[in-house]
Amino acid sequence: MAVRNNRLTAEEYAQHFSDIHPPFETRDAAMVDANRCLFCYDAPCTKSCPTGINVPKFIKQITTDNIKGAAFTIFSSNIMGGGCAKVCPVEKLCEGACVYNLMEEEAIPIARLQRYATERAIAQKWQLFERKPGIGKKVAIVGAGPAGLSCAHALSREGVDVTIFEKEEKGGGLMTYGIAAYKVTPEFCCDEVDFITSLGGIDIQYGKVLGQDVTLTELQQAYDAVYLAFGVGMARQLYIPGEQLEGVVDAINFIYDIRNSGYPAVPVGDQVAVIGMGMTAIDAATQAKRLGAKEVTLVYRRTQQEMPCTEAEMNIALLDGCKIVWLAAPAEIRGEEGRVTQLVCHAVKLEADAGGRRQPVITDEKIVLPVDMVIKATGQMPFEQLIHDCQLQHNNGKIAVTDNGVTSINGVFSGGDCVNGGKEVVDAVQAGKDGAKVILAYLLEGGNARNSL
């Protein structure tokens, strides 16, 4: 069957892609949960946050109706605290560390409380930070995603003039283009970018591609330092027969089109297979179902024990009616008249390797799924050619840096997904903070990066 689009009414699209974790509707509702907090000394929730948000402090501020103070506490540690409250896997971070879990009671809903403060700050455009006087230094940042925006904000607060070069037409990076629309809307992402840049001293030049519209050498010549935060984005290929058939797409482009083109414009099949079990796979599967697919099946070559996504994410897909086939390794995509019709998988068994890790071993048994669309969500590849052209040292395409973000080229720093290969948004925000700290020291110390490679 042909892949179709515009299956649903406008009302159905709005319902299917509405906020999956709605915020507190009233002040009283927020106060009930805020007042449950034990305000732990040496709080485990703060320790588990990659950006180190002082969770007990901001919750205490909420209990005293000091919402502006709560927002300041959050944004001081994580300038993208609004978006992170929507997309962070909190069940394995702050909320997962809440001491109430040890008492077999419901954890404090930290993310919803974080949203309670940050969404007001963004919507009402609170000016929480003041920019220090300019110090006469300019920094170029490549990429207006979480790492780049975090670095830019931290530098601008210290009086550094920042120019961000972004290949897309909007800022936000992964937040804007790579996450399910029911978690965070494009409108919120635009508001969050505006909130960050409202500090001043940050100029974003859109539609500028590194290596095409501007080179690293040109940036080095025009700026006092350069921070590379262009992430990853190239979809990992399966290298199996039939991958070129019509109806086979990668999850990155699928989600990008949903975010960029709107729900009705994105075609989806009736019987969809999604290969992978990471967060991106879950987002792709769930959105395919919400776009009108009749049947969506996630295919993973390991078991639930090894899946990269969280159990909470998996449950979103299951509640939407998606199915999961465990221990299945894609072997071939079959088609008729150039269109995909079947996904053929080898059944897999897991056997422990020398290090004790269970590894998939192919068996002779085959699993055949009738499909009219296959979405590949098996990870992303670094921009290895771009990094090579920039003459940067790298590790399998990931930019090589010291612990503080110094690259192999003096005056060039890097952080985020282009260094770590792809982690959470909150990790990228922290990388941007770390990068800003070392860049500021570099600028103030006369252009000498410590611990260079």
N, C-alpha and C positions, 0 to 999 in steps of 0.2 A: 504494500500500500504506500502511496506517495506521502512524503512528509508534508504536513500542512501547517499553516499558521492562522492566526486570528480565529481560534476555535471558540472563544468565550466572549461573553458580553463585557462591557466596560465595568459593570458592577461586579462581575465575577472575578475579573483580573484584580480589581481593587481589594476584594475580600481575600483572595488567595495570596496576595503579596503585602498584606497589612502587617503591622509590627507583631512578630511572633512572641516577643516578650514585652508586653505593654508596660508603660511606666505606672507609678503610683497615681491614682486618679485624684486623691485628696491629700491634704496636709496631714490629717489625722491618720490615714493609712500608713504614711511614711513614718510618722512619729511612733506608732505602735512597734514597728520593726526596729527603728533606731534605738528605742529605749530598751530593747532586749539585749543590746550589745553589752558585753561584760567589760569593755575597754581594757583589754588585757595589757599587762606590762610586757614589753618585749614581744609584741603581738605576732603570732605566726602568720596572720593574714598579710601583714606588711612585709614580712620576710619572704613570703611566697610571690609577691608582686615584683616582676622584673624591673619596674621603674621605682619601686620603694615607696609607693603612696602610703602616707600615714593614715591608715584606715580608721583606727579608733579616734583619732583627732577629728577627722572630717565628719564622722558619725556623731561625735559629741557636739560638734558645732551645729549639726542639723537639729539635735534635740533642744538646743537653745535658740532655734529659729535664726541662727546666723548662717543663712544659706550662702551669702556672698563669701564669708570666711571659709565655708566648706569647699566652695568652688575654687577659691585661691589655693587651699591646701592641696587639692587634687591636681590642679593645673601646674602648680609649682614643681610637681614631680613628673607629671605626664600631661603635656600640653594637648594631647589627643585623648584625654581622659573621657571625653564625651563619647567618641566613637568606640573606644576600647570597652566602655561599659556595655556596649551593645554586642560586640563581636568577640570579646575575650572568652576563652574556654575557662570560665571562672571555677567550674567544678574541679579542675585540676590545679588551680592557682589559689586565689584569695579565699573563695568560699569553700574550696576543698580543704583548706588548712584551718577553717574556723573550729574553735574548740567545742562548739556544740555538736560537731560530728562525733567526738569522743563520748559524748553523753547520749548519743543516739537520739538527738533532737535536731530539728530543722536548723540548718545553718542560717546565719544572718544573710539576708539578700543584699549583699554588698553592691553588686552591679546595679540593682534598681535604685539603691540609695545614692550611688554615684551619679546615676542618670538624673535623679531628683535635683541635684545641685547643678550639674554641668549643663543640662538642657536649658535651664533658666538663664544661666550665664550666656550661653550662645544665642538663644532666642532674643534676649533683652540686650545683647551686645554690651555686656558689662566690661568696662576698662579696668582690668585687675592688675595690670603690670605697667610700669613706666620704663621707657627706654632711656638708658644713660646717654650722656652727650657723646657724639661721634668721636671715635679715636683715629679717624683718618685711614682706616684699613678696609679693604674690599675682599670679599670671599665669594667665589662662584660655587654653586651647588648644582650637581646634575641629578635631577629627579625630585619631583614635588610630592613624593610619597611620604609615609610616616617618618622614615629616617631623615629625609631631606628637610621636611617641615620642622621636625623637632630640632635639628641642628640649626636651621635658620632662625628659629625663634630664640633659642638660647644665645646665639651669637648677637642677634639684633638687640637683645636686652642689655648686652654689654657695650653697645655703641658701634658694632661692626655693621657696615653696609653689605647686604647680601643680595645677590642675584641668583635666582633659580632658573635653570634651563630644563624645561619639561617637554617631552615629545608629544604628549596628548594635548587636548584642548581644555582639559580641566585638571585641577590639582587633586591630590588625595591618594594617587597611586592605587594600591590594592584595595583600599577602603572604597574608592569611587568605582573601580572597574572590575574587581575580582571577588566580591563577596555577595552572597545571596541578597536580593532586594528586600526580602522580608526581614532581614536582620538590620539593615541600615539603608535608608533611602538615598538616592542620588541628591535630593534636595538638602538633606541633612549634611551630606559630605561637602557640598558647596558652602553651606553656612559655616561648617567647621573650618574650612580653609580660610574663609573670610575673617573668621574670628581670630585665627592665628596670625594672619597678615595685618590685621588692624593695628597691631603694635606699631607698625611703621618700620621703615628701613629694610623691607623685604619686597623685592620686585620679582615677579614670576613672568618669565618669557615663555609663552606656550608655543607648541609646534616646532620646537628646536630639538633636533636629534643629534646626539653626540656621534661624531664620526661622519656626519653628513652636513648639517648646518653649522656646526662648530666643532673644532678639534680640541683635544686636551692641550696641545701645544699652545694654541691661541688663548685658551683660558689661563694657562700658566703665565703667559706674557702680559695679560690684561688685569690679572687679579693677584692679590698677595698670597692666597692659598686656594686650593680646590678641594671640594668634598664630593666624592662619587657615591651616589645613593640611587642607582638606576635599577636596582632589584634584579629579578629574574623574570623570564616570561616565555621562553621558547618551550613549547610542549614536548615532553619526552615521547619519542616514537616507540611503537610496539615491535616494528620490524617483523611483521607476520604477513602472509599473503592476504590480499584483499583490502589492505589498509587504505588504498587509493579510491575505493568505491564511493559513489555518491551516497550520502547518508552517514558517512563516518566523519565525525568532527572531534575536535579536542575541547575539553571542558573549559579551558581558558578562554577560547574564542566564543564558546557558547554563552558563558556567563558575561563576557565583555559585551556581546551583542544585546543581551537582555538589559544590561545596565546602560548601554549607549543608544540603543535603537527603540527601546520600549517593548512591552510584553507582546502586543499583537503582531509586531513585525518579525518575531523570531519563530521560525518553523520548528516543529517538533513531531516525532513519529507517534504511531499508535503503540508500538511495542519497542521500548527503548532499553538497551543494555548500557550500563555505565561500568567501566572497567576501573577498579580502584576502590579504596575504602578510607581515603583521607578526607579532610575537611572539604576540599574542592569537589571530590566525588559526591559527597553528601549534598553539597549545595547544588551541583548539577542535577543529581537524581531528583531531589525534592522539587526543584524549579521545573524540571521536565514534567513531573506529575501535575504541578500547579498550572502549567501552561496547557494542560489538557490531554497528556498522554494517558492511554488506557492502562498500560502495564509498564512498570519500570522495574528493572532487575539490576541490582548491584552485583558485580562479579569480583571475587577476591581470592587470591591464590593461597592465602593463609586462613587462620581462624579468627574469631572475635578476640581471642587473647592477644593476638599480634596486631590488630588493626590500628592504624595511625590516628583515626578520629576518636573522639571521646564517646562514651556510652550515651551521653545526653544528645550528641549530634546524631548518632545512629538511631536513637528513638524518634527523632524528628522525622527521619525518612520512613521508619516503620509506621508511625502514626499517620503519615500521608498515604500509606498503602504500598510503599515500595517493598520489593522482595530482595532477599540476599541469597546468593549462592556462594557458599564457602568452599575453599579447597578446589578452586577451578582456575586453571591457567589458560588464557586465550592462546589458541594455536592457529586459527584461520578465520577470516571473514569471507563468507561466500555471498555471491550475488547473481542476479539475473538482469540482463540488459543494462549493465553498468550500475545497478542499485543494490544495496545490501539487502540480503534476505535471511541470513543465518550467521550466528556467532558460534564457532566450534571451539570448545575448550577441552583440555586434558584434565581429567580428575587428578588430584594431587594428594599425596600423603606427606606428613611432616616427619623428618628424622633428625635426630640431634647430630650436630657436627662435632668436630674435635673440641670446640670451645663450649659445647653444651647448648648452643642456640639451635632451635628447631628450624630446619631448612626444608623448603618444598622440593619434593621429588616427584617427577612426572610418572604417571602410570599409563597403562594401555587403554584404560576406560575413557570414553569420550562423552562429553555433555554438549548437546546441540540446542541452542536457543533460537527460536524464530524471532527475528527482529526486522524492523525497517529503519532503525537508527542506532548507531553505536557511538557513545561518547567516551573518549579516552581521558582518564583522569589519573595517570600514573606518575605524576610529578612534572617538574619543570627543569629545564636545562639552563645553565648560566649563559650569558652572552660571551662565549669564549673567544669568538673572532674579534669582537669589539675590544675585549681586554687585551688580546694579543696585539691588535693594531695600536693600542695605547702604550705598548711596551711595558706593561705591568707584570710583575711576578704574580703567578697564580697557582692554585691547587685544583687541577681538573676543572678549570674555568672559574673558580671562586677566587676573588682577589685576595692575595696574600697580604696580611697586615699583622702588626704586632698587637699586643693586648689593648693598646690605646688607639688603634685605628691608623697607624702610620703605614703607608705603602712603601714600595721599593723606590719610589720617586720622591725626592725631597719637595716638600710643600704640597704634596698630594695625599689626601686622607680618604678613608672609605669606611662604610659601615652599612648594616642592614642586610637584606637578602642577597645582594651581590657578593657579600663576604661569607655569610653563614649558609647560603644555599636555599634559604626559605624557612623562616620560623614564624612566630606569631607577630601581629601588628605591634603588640606591646614590647616585644624584643627589639623591633626596629626603632621604636621611639627611644628606648634606652640607648641604643647604639648611636642615635643622633645626638643625644645629650653628651655621651662620652666623647664623640667626635668634636663637638663644640668646645669642650673643655680643653682638649689637647691642641686644637687649632688656636684658641685664644692664647694659650701659653706660648705657642709657636710664634704668633704675631707679636706678642709683647716681649719675647726674648730675642728678637732680631732675626727670625727666620731660621731657627735651628730645631729640627724635629728630633726629639730624643728617641732612643731605642729603634732607630731606623733598621730596616731589614738588611 
